[in-house]
């Protein structure tokens, strides 16, 4: 063997595709065969790296994977740190401009809905915690309300106020982290550090009342697990006194920052009608000027006793979605003040057996989570486990906006636009 001959057993370069493989992939995707690049070319095989190894299943798939002149496919994720863990984006690009996009899901394989159909009603409240792991309290709230409707009970008034208190605290740190991750995806580091400092202060409070720092398992069918204690109240008072100052510090870093405004204003605009048509809810919907908030439109206890008005923005771009979160943090602070002033005395748990067997029937409950309308539909057949259990996760619905928003923007804008929608993949792949 001479020095110029290839060694036996040499591992081929993964992108060093031969002509037959190139033709097969293009045929499977329904594409017109194109001239084969030289096997020694620097970019050989890149234009087919994202093509599925099967015929297109839909017209939409055929449209995405048919490349025009000068177009190529680029995979972003699921390993990319800015794709929020396990989301894969297939970008069709021409030069640096995105012409089309597909969101590919299904990398967590949690199966929480089916698991919940084989668990007792009380156990379900532990299974839903890891879904939207940034707002575990909200994950427990909707199932608890649905199961209480099935069983025909209502949580005591004090428990209802404690529920509202902990979910508003959860909303504060969830929105705070969204602002930090948005800045991080654009290239700024400091805001996410401030976001985690604020988040840890809130988590310490919630741990004082629930015993856990992330997946709280605090809600129960008929109430909550524990009453507020002295440690929680002392932490709450100290935190409330300085939280608005922390929010202002974050605003000073980002809101007027020239670079941040240039990277977010007029980017990823969702019009009012587009948001309604695509089923967008929560802060992303209100940032487009639609004043819909489940807490006021369909109030659940105790929000019908609290005073607040949904906040909206005007332009529906990335910058307005950021401003919406800041406004809602301040709104949650105001709600927390009202909750503490109006919280009644009394028990925090209704009389409920350990194994609940609701009468046959069905129930639906919806709440306003940090990402929008989060709802549960449960059916009982009279047994100790739900016959059917389904959840509407707002992150899953929001992601269908991405193919509408991205065309015409640069690849570098992809992460800013996606981060402004604030998706959490645990809830998407449920």
N, C-alpha and C positions, 0 to 999 in steps of 0.2 A: 504494500500500500504506500503510495507516494504521499508527500505532505499536502498535496492539493486535493487528494481524493477524500470524500466525506467518510467519516468513521462509521463503522457498523453500529446500529443501535442508537444513533443520534436522535434526540428528541426534537421533533419539528417545532418550529415557531408556530404558536397558536393562530397567528394571522397570515401564515404562509399557505393560503388556500390554493389548491390546484384548479385548473380550468373546469374540470368536471363538477367539482363541488360548487364553484361559482355559478355555473349554469343551472345546477339543480336547485339552489336556493332561490334564484331569480324566477325559475319556473314555478316553484311551490308558492311563491308570493304573487303569482299572476302578473309579473312584470315583463316588459318587453326586454328581451336579451340585449345587453349592452356589450360593447367591446371589452374584452378581458384585459385588465391591467397587467403589466409585466410582473411576473412573480417576484422579480427583484425590486419592484418599486417600493418606495418608502411607505405609501399609504394603501398598499394592496390589501383588499378584503375589508377595508373600513366601511365601505358603503353598504355592506350586507351583514355587519356584525350584530344588528338588532332584529333581523328578519326572522320571524318564527319558522321553525322547521316543519311546516305543515301548510296546506292551502289556506287562504284567508277565509275566516268564518262569516264575516259580515261585509257589507259594502263599506262601512266605516274603516274596517281593517284594511281592505283593498286600497282605499283612498290614502290612508296613512303610509302604507308601505310601498306605494308607487312613487318613485323618485323622479322629479323633473330635472331639467338641465341645471347642473351646478349644485344639486341638493345631496345631502348625505344624512345618515341617521347617527345619533349620538346617544349613548346610554348615560343617564345621570342617576346614580344609585343602583341597587339599594345600599351600597357600601359608602356612599357619599355622606360625610358628616352633616351636611345641611339638608338632607332629605328626611330628617326627623326619624332616623332609625332605619326603617325597612320599606321605604317607598321607592319605587323605580319609575323614573320618567324616561320615555323614549322621545327624544327631540328630533324633529326633522328640521334641518338648518340649511340655509343658503348663506355662505360666508359666516358672519357672526349673528345673523338674524334668524330667529325662530319662525318657521312657516307653519308648523303644525306640532302637536304634542299629544302624547297618550300617557295616561296615568295607569301603571300596571300594579295591581294590588295582590295580596295573598301570600305574604311571607311570614306572618306571625302564627297563623293556624291556631287561634285560641279556642274557637268553637264554644263560646260562653253561653250562647242561647241554648244549644242542645245539652250542654252540661247542666244548665239550670232546670231543664225538664226532667232531670234525674236526681234532683236535690230537694230537700224540704224548703218551704217558703222562707224560713229563717236563714238557711244556708245560702240561698240565692244571694242574699245581701252581702255575703263575703265573696261570692264568685264575680260580682260585677265591679268590685273595687278596682282591679287592674285594667279595666277597659280604657277609660280616659284617665290615665294615671296622674294627670295634673289637676283633676277635680273629682277625687274619689268620693267626697261627701255628696256631690250631685248625683254620682252614679247610684248611690244608695237611696237617694231621696225619691226618685220616680218609682222604683219598684216597691218601696215601702207604701207610698200612696196608693198604688194599684192593688196591692195585696190587702190593704185596709178596706178598700172598696169591695173587694171580693168577700172578705170576711164580715163586712158590715159593722166595722168599728171606726173610731176616730181617735187620734192621739190626743192626750190632755193638752189644754192650752199652753201650759208651761213648756211641754215638750215641743209644741209647734214653734214657739219663740226660740227655743234652743236650736232647733233645726235651722231656722232662718239665720240665726247668728253664725253658726258654723259654716253654712254654705256661702254666706257673704264674705266671711274671712277667707274661705277657699277661693272665691272669685277674685279677691284682692291679689293674692299671691300668684294666681294663674295669669291674670292680665299683666302683672309685673314681669313675670318670666317671658310672656309673649313679647313685650317690648324689648327685653334684653336679647332674646333670640333673633328678633328682627334685625337689631343692630349688629349682632354677631354675624348673621348671614351676609350682611353688607360689608363687614370688615372691621367693625368697632368692637373692642373687647371690654372696655370698662363698664358699659351698661349692664351686661350680663352678670358681672361680679356684684354690682349693686343689687340686681334683681335677686340673686341667690342669698345675699345678706338679708334682704327684706323677707324672702320666702322662709328662711330658717327661723326668723323671729315668729312668724305666724305658725309654722309647723310646731315649734316648741309649745305654743299655746294649745294647739289642737292635740298635741301629745299629752298635755297635762289633763285634758278632759277625756281623751279616748284611750290613751295608753300606747298609741302607735304614731309613727312620724309620717307615714306616706299612705298606706292602705289602712284607713282608720277603723273600719268595721264598727261604726258608732251608732248607726240607725238600727232600730228594731221595728218589727211589725207592731204598731200600737204605741210607739214612742221612741225614746233614745235609751242608750245603755246606762248613762250616768248623768247626774245633775251637774251643773256648774259648781266648781269648788273654789276655794280661796286662792289656790295657786293660779288657776286659770284667770280669775278676776284681777289679780294683781298684775299679771303679765299683760292682760288686755288693757288696763289703764295706762301702763307705761308705754305700750306700743301705740295706742291711739294718740297719745300726746305728741309723738314724733313722726307718725307715718306720713302725714300731709307734707311735712318738711322733706321727708325722703322722696316723695313724689315730685316735689318742686326741684330737688337736686337732679333727678332723672330728666325732668323737662329741660333743665338748664343745659344738660349734655346734648340732647337730641332735638328738641322742638325747634329751636332757632338755629341749629347747626346747618351751615351752608351746604356742606357735602351731603348730609342726611336728607335735606329737603330736595336737593337735586336728584338724588337716587330714588326718591319715593313719590314726589309730586307728579301727577298726570301719568303714573305708572299703574297698569292693571286696573283700569277704570271699569267698575260694574255699574251700569245704569240702574235706575230705580226699577224699570220694567224687566230688565234682564235678571235682576236679583229675585224678583217675585216669580218670574217664569221658571227659573232654575231651582226654586225651593230653598234659597239661601235664608238662613235665620240668624238671630243673635246679633253681635256687634257688627258683623260683615253686612247684614241687611240694614241695620240702622245707620251705618256709615254711608249708605247710598240714599239716605233720606226717608226711609220707611219706618215710621214710629211703632213698630210691632215688638212688644215685649210680653212674654207669657205671663209674667208676674202682674201685669196690669190688664192685659186683654182677657186672660182667663185666670184670674187670681186664685191661688191656693193658699191655705192658712200658713202664716198670718198676714200675708201681703195685702189682703183687703182692708186691714186695719192700719196700714202704714201709708205715709204720704210720699209719693215720688211720681215723677213724670218721665217717660222714656226720652232719652237723649238721642239726637240725630245729628249727622253731619250732612254736607251738601254734595261733595264731588265723587264719592265712592272710589277714590284711588287709595294707594298704599298709605299715603300720608294721613288721609282721613281715617283709615282703619286703625292707625296708630293713635291718633287723637281720640278716637272713640273709646279705646281702652283706658286712656288716662281719665277721661270724663267719667267712665263707669267705676273706676277705682274711687274717685271722690264721691260718687253717688252711693257706693257701698258703705263708705265711711259714714255718710249721713244716715243710711238705713240702720247701721249698727248702733248709732246713738239712739235712734227711736226704739229699737228692739230692747236695749238695756233700760230705757225709761219706762216702757210699757210692759215689761215681762212680768206676768202674774206669778203668784206662789201656787204651790200644789204639786201633785205627783208628776213624774216624767214618763210613766209607763202605764198603759191600760192593762186590765186583767186579760191576759192572753195565754193559752196553754202552750206548752213546749212544742208540741206537734200540732200544727194548724191544719184543719181540714175544712176549707170553705165549701159552701154549697155550690153545686154546678152553676156556672155562669161565666161572664167575661167582664173585664174591667180595663179601662184605659186611663193613664195618668201622664201628664206632661209638665215639665218644669223648664225654667230658663237657666241653662248651664252657661259657663263662660264661653262656650262655642256655639250656643244657640238652643233651639228647641230639642230637648232630649226627652223621649217618651218611651213608655212601656205599654205593651198590650199583652195581657195575661188571660188565659182561659183555665178554669177549674172544672174537673170532672168529679169533684167530691173527694178526691184522694189527698194524700199528704204532700204531693208534688204537683207543680203546674203541669197541666196537660199540654199547653202551648205557652211559649214565652218568647216574645219578640221585642226588639229594641230599635228605635230610630236614633241613630247617632248623627249629630250635626256635622262632624268632620267628614264623614262619608259623603254626605250631600254636597258639602262645600267644594270637594275636590273635583266635581264635575264641571266647575266653573273654569278650571285651569285651561282646557283647550280653547275656551272662548276668549280668555284674557291674553294668552301668550303670543299669538301670531302678530308679527311686526315689532316685537321687543327683542332686545339683545339676549344672548345666552346669559350674560352676567346679571340681567334683571330677573331671571327665572327664580332665583332663590329669594329675592326680596318680595316678589309677588306671592310666592307660595307661603312664605313665612307670615305675610300679612293676613292670610286666611286662617292661620293658627290651627293647622290640623294636628290631631294626635292619633297615631296609627293604631294604638291599642283598641280604640273604638271603631276604627274603620274595618279592621279584619276581625270582626267579632264572631 
